[in-house]
Amino acid sequence: MRLPDLPDYGIIDAHMHPYLAEHRNFPFAVPVTYDEYFAEQRRAGITLSCGAFNIRNDGSDFSVIKECNRRVLEVHAASPDEFLPGVNVHPNFPEESCAEVQKFYDLGFRWIGEIAGYVMNYTVFNAQLLTCLLCHTSEGSFNTAYGILRRNALEFK
């Protein structure tokens, strides 16, 4: 099997967060518009990005996750050739998360955007949600601290 040459294929940023200056208080220059954002990506040789928004939360309100998902769909609508949205899910809300996964699946997206216990405040992963993810997605980003990972292995529900 021959892999494409880099100039033919380009670079895919498979884990990114499309934050603009308005979304975070960065200590460095950040693009103000998505045109600027993806122009900078192209300048760096990145032809496609896959990513998600993260909003730090206490794990008690699924509307925060829905807002993250709304934002990435909005970014994709504005830059469909440069950005593929990843669906965010939350282990504390398996039914709601599975509905979001199904929505993204129906739209043709198979990327898990982010599952990050240190941002989302969960301690145990959910078997129902994991089954849903395995059936509807192909790739994803699980960010977890070792302690959460160890508890998940011991307390998997």
N, CA, C and O of each residue as an XYZ file, in Angstrom:
628
protein
N       0.848     -1.183      0.000
C       0.000      0.000      0.000
C       0.887      1.238      0.000
O       1.832      1.332      0.784
N       0.586      2.173     -0.868
C       1.330      3.425     -0.952
C       0.541      4.525     -0.255
O      -0.613      4.786     -0.593
N       1.164      5.154      0.704
C       0.540      6.301      1.357
C       0.777      7.535      0.517
O       1.828      7.658     -0.111
N      -0.177      8.452      0.490
C       0.010      9.670     -0.309
C       1.172     10.505      0.204
O       1.470     10.518      1.398
N       1.824     11.204     -0.724
C       2.860     12.157     -0.330
C       2.203     13.282      0.448
O       1.048     13.628      0.198
N       2.936     13.850      1.385
C       2.405     14.932      2.203
C       1.830     16.073      1.368
O       0.740     16.550      1.684
N       2.520     16.541      0.300
C       1.935     17.641     -0.464
C       0.603     17.272     -1.119
O      -0.255     18.130     -1.324
N       0.437     15.971     -1.450
C      -0.827     15.533     -2.053
C      -1.933     15.411     -1.013
O      -3.112     15.599     -1.315
N      -1.543     15.100      0.192
C      -2.511     14.774      1.223
C      -2.772     15.928      2.176
O      -3.906     16.117      2.617
N      -1.765     16.687      2.493
C      -1.929     17.765      3.459
C      -1.861     17.242      4.878
O      -1.627     16.055      5.102
N      -2.061     18.110      5.808
C      -2.024     17.763      7.229
C      -3.436     17.858      7.782
O      -4.156     18.821      7.520
N      -3.823     16.844      8.553
C      -5.110     16.855      9.239
C      -4.834     17.046     10.726
O      -4.133     16.248     11.348
N      -5.389     18.106     11.280
C      -5.310     18.338     12.724
C      -6.491     17.585     13.331
O      -7.636     18.026     13.239
N      -6.199     16.456     13.947
C      -7.258     15.562     14.417
C      -7.719     15.826     15.841
O      -8.572     15.101     16.353
N      -7.182     16.832     16.481
C      -7.663     17.206     17.814
C      -7.391     18.681     18.011
O      -6.284     19.087     18.365
N      -8.409     19.465     17.778
C      -8.259     20.907     17.946
C      -9.540     21.492     18.510
O     -10.584     20.840     18.540
N      -9.439     22.725     18.951
C     -10.580     23.445     19.504
C     -10.664     24.781     18.779
O      -9.768     25.615     18.911
N     -11.730     24.992     18.015
C     -11.817     26.206     17.194
C     -12.256     27.444     17.976
O     -13.301     28.032     17.699
N     -11.448     27.823     18.946
C     -11.770     28.991     19.753
C     -11.305     30.260     19.049
O     -10.212     30.311     18.484
N     -12.137     31.257     19.094
C     -11.766     32.596     18.636
C     -11.441     33.439     19.864
O     -11.626     33.002     21.000
N     -10.960     34.640     19.622
C     -10.586     35.539     20.719
C     -11.745     35.747     21.699
O     -11.518     35.881     22.901
N     -12.970     35.774     21.200
C     -14.126     36.013     22.067
C     -14.435     34.840     23.008
O     -15.147     35.016     23.996
N     -13.909     33.653     22.710
C     -14.237     32.466     23.491
C     -13.349     32.242     24.708
O     -13.752     31.581     25.665
N     -12.157     32.786     24.671
C     -11.205     32.554     25.753
C     -10.361     33.806     25.964
O     -10.251     34.649     25.075
N      -9.782     33.915     27.123
C      -8.879     35.016     27.423
C      -7.444     34.507     27.247
O      -6.760     34.191     28.221
N      -7.002     34.434     25.987
C      -5.671     33.924     25.686
C      -4.609     34.994     25.932
O      -4.869     36.178     25.717
N      -3.425     34.598     26.376
C      -2.334     35.561     26.583
C      -1.514     35.787     25.312
O      -0.368     36.232     25.384
N      -2.092     35.486     24.158
C      -1.410     35.651     22.873
C      -2.461     35.976     21.816
O      -3.659     35.858     22.071
N      -2.016     36.381     20.644
C      -2.943     36.767     19.577
C      -3.719     35.547     19.081
O      -3.143     34.489     18.830
N      -5.027     35.712     18.947
C      -5.919     34.652     18.483
C      -6.805     35.246     17.395
O      -7.222     36.399     17.505
N      -7.102     34.477     16.339
C      -7.975     35.004     15.294
C      -9.322     35.485     15.836
O      -9.846     34.965     16.821
N      -9.851     36.481     15.163
C     -11.141     37.058     15.551
C     -12.276     36.420     14.754
O     -13.405     36.354     15.240
N     -11.993     35.945     13.528
C     -13.004     35.319     12.682
C     -12.521     33.928     12.252
O     -11.335     33.612     12.340
N     -13.461     33.116     11.789
C     -13.067     31.795     11.294
C     -12.326     31.886      9.965
O     -11.515     31.010      9.663
N     -12.577     32.902      9.174
C     -11.757     33.106      7.975
C     -10.291     33.268      8.366
O      -9.410     32.661      7.756
N     -10.034     34.083      9.378
C      -8.660     34.260      9.872
C      -8.122     32.956     10.466
O      -6.973     32.585     10.226
N      -8.946     32.277     11.229
C      -8.533     31.042     11.894
C      -8.059     30.014     10.871
O      -6.962     29.469     10.994
N      -8.896     29.747      9.855
C      -8.542     28.709      8.896
C      -7.484     29.175      7.903
O      -6.789     28.342      7.321
N      -7.341     30.471      7.695
C      -6.221     30.983      6.891
C      -4.904     30.672      7.605
O      -3.917     30.306      6.966
N      -4.897     30.818      8.921
C      -3.702     30.492      9.705
C      -3.417     28.994      9.664
O      -2.262     28.577      9.578
N      -4.463     28.198      9.725
C      -4.296     26.742      9.608
C      -3.674     26.389      8.245
O      -2.722     25.613      8.174
N      -4.223     26.966      7.172
C      -3.688     26.698      5.824
C      -2.232     27.136      5.730
O      -1.413     26.439      5.132
N      -1.904     28.285      6.314
C      -0.531     28.777      6.296
C       0.419     27.767      6.948
O       1.578     27.648      6.549
N      -0.075     27.052      7.941
C       0.723     26.040      8.627
C       0.701     24.690      7.901
O       1.333     23.735      8.353
N      -0.022     24.608      6.782
C      -0.093     23.369      6.020
C      -1.225     22.449      6.425
O      -1.316     21.324      5.934
N      -2.089     22.915      7.316
C      -3.219     22.098      7.782
C      -4.387     22.312      6.831
O      -4.883     23.427      6.671
N      -4.819     21.217      6.200
C      -5.888     21.319      5.213
C      -7.256     20.942      5.766
O      -8.283     21.302      5.190
N      -7.272     20.222      6.876
C      -8.532     19.809      7.483
C      -8.341     19.709      8.991
O      -7.309     19.236      9.468
N      -9.339     20.155      9.727
C      -9.307     20.072     11.187
C     -10.540     19.335     11.674
O     -11.625     19.482     11.112
N     -10.370     18.546     12.717
C     -11.469     17.874     13.400
C     -11.410     18.323     14.847
O     -10.358     18.248     15.482
N     -12.527     18.787     15.368
C     -12.433     19.284     16.727
C     -13.757     19.510     17.411
O     -14.828     19.190     16.897
N     -13.635     20.080     18.599
C     -14.787     20.295     19.465
C     -14.569     21.514     20.339
O     -13.440     21.962     20.543
N     -15.655     22.033     20.845
C     -15.617     23.069     21.870
C     -15.662     22.395     23.231
O     -16.264     21.332     23.384
N     -15.039     22.999     24.198
C     -15.152     22.580     25.594
C     -15.583     23.782     26.407
O     -15.027     24.872     26.276
N     -16.563     23.572     27.232
C     -16.959     24.583     28.198
C     -16.886     23.912     29.560
O     -17.604     22.947     29.824
N     -16.026     24.421     30.416
C     -15.875     23.839     31.751
C     -17.233     23.880     32.458
O     -17.929     24.895     32.434
N     -17.596     22.756     33.088
C     -18.898     22.686     33.746
C     -18.821     21.758     34.945
O     -17.837     21.043     35.135
N     -19.878     21.782     35.753
C     -19.864     20.988     36.983
C     -20.510     19.615     36.808
O     -20.658     18.876     37.781
N     -20.891     19.269     35.591
C     -21.440     17.943     35.326
C     -22.899     17.782     35.670
O     -23.395     16.658     35.738
N     -23.607     18.891     35.892
C     -25.010     18.779     36.301
C     -26.000     19.294     35.265
O     -27.210     19.191     35.470
N     -25.511     19.849     34.152
C     -26.400     20.493     33.190
C     -25.989     20.125     31.765
O     -24.961     20.588     31.269
N     -26.798     19.292     31.113
C     -26.459     18.836     29.768
C     -26.564     19.955     28.727
O     -26.016     19.812     27.634
N     -27.236     21.040     29.024
C     -27.347     22.135     28.050
C     -25.975     22.701     27.681
O     -25.809     23.242     26.587
N     -24.998     22.586     28.568
C     -23.635     23.039     28.284
C     -23.052     22.201     27.139
O     -22.406     22.740     26.241
N     -23.280     20.897     27.175
C     -22.787     19.995     26.131
C     -23.504     20.292     24.812
O     -22.877     20.320     23.753
N     -24.802     20.509     24.880
C     -25.556     20.849     23.659
C     -25.042     22.148     23.041
O     -25.000     22.277     21.817
N     -24.654     23.105     23.872
C     -24.100     24.369     23.366
C     -22.766     24.112     22.657
O     -22.513     24.678     21.593
N     -21.927     23.280     23.228
C     -20.666     22.917     22.560
C     -20.950     22.309     21.191
O     -20.286     22.646     20.211
N     -21.923     21.424     21.122
C     -22.263     20.769     19.861
C     -22.873     21.742     18.855
O     -22.604     21.651     17.657
N     -23.677     22.653     19.333
C     -24.248     23.672     18.440
C     -23.132     24.505     17.808
O     -23.163     24.807     16.615
N     -22.159     24.865     18.621
C     -21.062     25.698     18.126
C     -20.246     25.002     17.037
O     -19.911     25.619     16.025
N     -19.923     23.711     17.239
C     -19.109     23.046     16.213
C     -19.882     22.851     14.918
O     -19.292     22.898     13.839
N     -21.188     22.634     15.001
C     -21.986     22.536     13.776
C     -22.016     23.883     13.055
O     -22.019     23.938     11.825
N     -22.037     24.952     13.820
C     -21.999     26.304     13.248
C     -20.657     26.556     12.541
O     -20.627     27.123     11.449
N     -19.562     26.138     13.161
C     -18.242     26.307     12.536
C     -18.167     25.484     11.253
O     -17.649     25.958     10.242
N     -18.679     24.262     11.288
C     -18.675     23.427     10.085
C     -19.513     24.067      8.972
O     -19.103     24.065      7.811
N     -20.664     24.603      9.315
C     -21.517     25.242      8.302
C     -20.795     26.407      7.632
O     -20.968     26.643      6.437
N     -19.993     27.128      8.396
C     -19.257     28.277      7.848
C     -18.007     27.848      7.080
O     -17.579     28.552      6.165
N     -17.415     26.705      7.435
C     -16.156     26.257      6.827
C     -16.190     24.752      6.578
O     -15.383     24.015      7.144
N     -17.116     24.287      5.738
C     -17.304     22.840      5.587
C     -16.122     22.092      4.975
O     -15.964     20.896      5.223
N     -15.305     22.755      4.195
C     -14.159     22.080      3.578
C     -12.937     22.070      4.478
O     -11.933     21.435      4.154
N     -13.011     22.765      5.599
C     -11.842     22.895      6.472
C     -12.042     22.353      7.877
O     -11.080     22.187      8.626
N     -13.300     22.075      8.237
C     -13.566     21.679      9.621
C     -14.633     20.595      9.691
O     -15.719     20.738      9.129
N     -14.309     19.511     10.386
C     -15.279     18.458     10.687
C     -15.579     18.507     12.178
O     -14.660     18.472     12.996
N     -16.861     18.587     12.540
C     -17.212     18.713     13.952
C     -17.189     17.376     14.678
O     -17.571     16.342     14.131
N     -16.737     17.425     15.908
C     -16.810     16.267     16.782
C     -17.919     16.469     17.794
O     -18.079     17.560     18.342
N     -18.676     15.428     18.039
C     -19.774     15.503     18.998
C     -19.220     15.378     20.412
O     -18.412     14.492     20.690
N     -19.647     16.251     21.292
C     -19.323     16.128     22.708
C     -20.432     15.323     23.383
O     -21.611     15.448     23.053
N     -20.019     14.506     24.324
C     -20.958     13.706     25.110
C     -20.575     13.859     26.571
O     -19.509     14.380     26.899
N     -21.459     13.398     27.440
C     -21.173     13.489     28.879
C     -21.656     12.212     29.558
O     -22.834     11.869     29.455
N     -20.755     11.497     30.256
C     -21.128     10.245     30.922
C     -22.245     10.375     31.957
O     -22.922      9.387     32.242
N     -22.455     11.545     32.519
C     -23.551     11.725     33.474
C     -24.910     11.749     32.787
O     -25.943     11.648     33.450
N     -24.917     11.882     31.474
C     -26.160     12.002     30.707
C     -26.124     11.047     29.515
O     -26.030     11.501     28.374
N     -26.197      9.741     29.752
C     -26.054      8.797     28.643
C     -27.171      8.884     27.608
O     -26.888      8.814     26.412
N     -28.414      9.034     28.017
C     -29.510      9.100     27.041
C     -29.397     10.355     26.180
O     -29.513     10.293     24.956
N     -29.170     11.487     26.831
C     -29.047     12.744     26.088
C     -27.820     12.711     25.175
O     -27.868     13.190     24.042
N     -26.726     12.145     25.675
C     -25.506     12.048     24.871
C     -25.732     11.159     23.658
O     -25.299     11.488     22.554
N     -26.407     10.034     23.861
C     -26.676      9.140     22.719
C     -27.552      9.830     21.676
O     -27.381      9.598     20.480
N     -28.476     10.664     22.106
C     -29.297     11.420     21.152
C     -28.431     12.387     20.342
O     -28.646     12.552     19.141
N     -27.462     13.023     20.988
C     -26.544     13.922     20.277
C     -25.671     13.132     19.297
O     -25.452     13.572     18.168
N     -25.177     11.975     19.723
C     -24.377     11.124     18.837
C     -25.207     10.734     17.623
O     -24.712     10.779     16.497
N     -26.463     10.351     17.837
C     -27.339      9.969     16.720
C     -27.558     11.146     15.780
O     -27.562     10.971     14.561
N     -27.741     12.340     16.330
C     -27.920     13.538     15.495
C     -26.703     13.760     14.602
O     -26.845     13.985     13.400
N     -25.507     13.697     15.189
C     -24.283     13.882     14.406
C     -24.131     12.753     13.389
O     -23.729     12.997     12.251
N     -24.447     11.528     13.785
C     -24.373     10.382     12.879
C     -25.288     10.605     11.679
O     -24.886     10.375     10.539
N     -26.509     11.049     11.931
C     -27.469     11.305     10.850
C     -26.990     12.411      9.917
O     -27.345     12.428      8.739
N     -26.181     13.335     10.441
C     -25.612     14.407      9.620
C     -24.347     13.955      8.876
O     -23.810     14.695      8.051
N     -23.881     12.745      9.171
C     -22.717     12.199      8.486
C     -21.409     12.325      9.237
O     -20.351     12.058      8.668
N     -21.448     12.722     10.494
C     -20.225     12.917     11.278
C     -20.018     11.754     12.230
O     -20.957     11.301     12.884
N     -18.778     11.269     12.305
C     -18.461     10.087     13.109
C     -17.355     10.351     14.117
O     -16.717      9.408     14.588
N     -17.116     11.597     14.456
C     -15.992     11.967     15.302
C     -16.473     12.287     16.705
O     -17.393     13.086     16.876
N     -15.859     11.672     17.714
C     -16.134     12.031     19.103
C     -15.259     13.238     19.403
O     -14.034     13.156     19.323
N     -15.876     14.343     19.742
C     -15.119     15.564     19.941
C     -14.283     15.571     21.196
O     -13.084     15.845     21.141
N     -14.880     15.281     22.302
C     -14.127     15.366     23.549
C     -14.898     14.666     24.655
O     -16.108     14.839     24.802
N     -14.178     13.882     25.420
C     -14.695     13.330     26.666
C     -13.591     13.582     27.681
O     -12.620     12.829     27.759
N     -13.746     14.629     28.443
C     -12.662     15.068     29.327
C     -13.194     15.268     30.741
O     -13.868     16.257     31.031
N     -12.886     14.326     31.607
C     -13.381     14.398     32.984
C     -12.948     15.641     33.721
O     -13.694     16.160     34.551
N     -11.747     16.133     33.433
C     -11.254     17.319     34.138
C     -11.965     18.596     33.700
O     -11.866     19.618     34.380
N     -12.676     18.555     32.586
C     -13.462     19.698     32.116
C     -14.937     19.489     32.440
O     -15.642     20.438     32.781
N     -15.403     18.241     32.333
C     -16.825     17.937     32.417
C     -17.289     17.448     33.774
O     -18.491     17.332     34.013
N     -16.347     17.156     34.671
C     -16.673     16.706     36.017
C     -17.530     15.443     36.054
O     -18.679     15.464     36.496
N     -16.951     14.357     35.584
C     -17.542     13.041     35.796
C     -16.450     12.154     36.377
O     -15.263     12.448     36.236
N     -16.848     11.078     37.024
C     -15.854     10.181     37.602
C     -15.974      8.754     37.089
O     -14.991      8.014     37.117
N     -17.139      8.350     36.627
C     -17.338      6.992     36.145
C     -17.942      7.061     34.753
O     -18.914      7.780     34.519
N     -17.356      6.304     33.829
C     -17.902      6.268     32.481
C     -19.098      5.331     32.466
O     -19.258      4.517     33.376
N     -19.930      5.433     31.456
C     -21.197      4.739     31.401
C     -21.192      3.725     30.258
O     -20.883      4.082     29.121
N     -21.528      2.475     30.542
C     -21.507      1.411     29.533
C     -22.500      1.691     28.403
O     -22.199      1.412     27.242
N     -23.674      2.236     28.720
C     -24.669      2.546     27.690
C     -24.101      3.562     26.707
O     -24.267      3.415     25.496
N     -23.443      4.578     27.213
C     -22.854      5.599     26.346
C     -21.718      5.011     25.522
O     -21.615      5.301     24.330
N     -20.869      4.196     26.123
C     -19.766      3.593     25.388
C     -20.290      2.728     24.245
O     -19.736      2.766     23.147
N     -21.333      1.957     24.479
C     -21.940      1.138     23.424
C     -22.445      2.013     22.290
O     -22.236      1.702     21.117
N     -23.103      3.098     22.635
C     -23.602      4.045     21.628
C     -22.446      4.595     20.795
O     -22.542      4.668     19.570
N     -21.359      4.981     21.454
C     -20.206      5.534     20.747
C     -19.582      4.502     19.827
O     -19.225      4.821     18.693
N     -19.448      3.289     20.289
C     -18.841      2.240     19.475
C     -19.672      1.927     18.240
O     -19.119      1.556     17.205
N     -20.980      2.070     18.329
C     -21.866      1.769     17.202
C     -21.996      2.914     16.205
O     -22.368      2.680     15.055
N     -21.697      4.148     16.616
C     -21.986      5.301     15.764
C     -20.786      6.162     15.399
O     -20.934      7.110     14.628
N     -19.623      5.870     15.919
C     -18.477      6.722     15.652
C     -17.297      5.881     15.202
O     -17.300      4.657     15.336
N     -16.290      6.552     14.668
C     -15.105      5.831     14.217
C     -13.846      6.277     14.942
O     -12.919      5.482     15.095
N     -13.787      7.500     15.386
C     -12.601      8.044     16.035
C     -13.036      8.977     17.152
O     -14.183      9.420     17.196
N     -12.106      9.270     18.054
C     -12.458     10.225     19.078
C     -11.332     10.538     20.015
O     -10.242      9.972     19.929
N     -11.616     11.454     20.915
C     -10.630     11.937     21.866
C     -11.129     11.707     23.288
O     -12.088     12.337     23.733
N     -10.468     10.801     23.987
C     -10.758     10.578     25.391
C      -9.617     11.201     26.180
O      -8.498     10.688     26.147
N      -9.868     12.277     26.875
C      -8.863     12.911     27.730
C      -9.265     12.632     29.164
O     -10.334     13.045     29.614
N      -8.414     11.938     29.866
C      -8.769     11.623     31.231
C      -7.521     11.550     32.095
O      -6.437     11.208     31.622
N      -7.686     11.866     33.331
C      -6.595     11.723     34.287
C      -6.472     10.253     34.670
O      -7.454      9.513     34.611
N      -5.292      9.833     35.055
C      -5.067      8.430     35.397
C      -6.038      7.945     36.465
O      -6.545      6.828     36.368
N      -6.306      8.752     37.471
C      -7.206      8.345     38.544
C      -8.607      8.048     38.037
O      -9.230      7.079     38.469
N      -9.102      8.865     37.134
C     -10.427      8.621     36.558
C     -10.388      7.360     35.712
O     -11.309      6.546     35.777
N      -9.336      7.185     34.918
C      -9.202      6.001     34.082
C      -9.184      4.742     34.951
O      -9.836      3.752     34.619
N      -8.455      4.774     36.043
C      -8.359      3.630     36.950
C      -9.730      3.357     37.587
O     -10.159      2.206     37.660
N     -10.413      4.407     38.044
C     -11.765      4.209     38.617
C     -12.702      3.650     37.581
O     -13.515      2.779     37.889
N     -12.605      4.139     36.333
C     -13.474      3.624     35.278
C     -13.290      2.115     35.122
O     -14.266      1.379     34.979
N     -12.049      1.662     35.151
C     -11.777      0.243     34.993
C     -12.349     -0.554     36.156
O     -12.780     -1.692     35.967
N     -12.361      0.017     37.346
C     -12.843     -0.683     38.521
C     -14.342     -0.545     38.732
O     -14.973     -1.451     39.276
N     -14.925      0.578     38.308
C     -16.317      0.888     38.636
C     -17.208      1.013     37.406
O     -18.292      1.592     37.484
N     -16.763      0.476     36.271
C     -17.498      0.643     35.010
C     -18.943      0.213     35.187
O     -19.216     -0.914     35.598
N     -19.872      1.114     34.876
C     -21.293      0.807     35.038
C     -21.908      0.481     33.688
O     -23.103      0.194     33.607
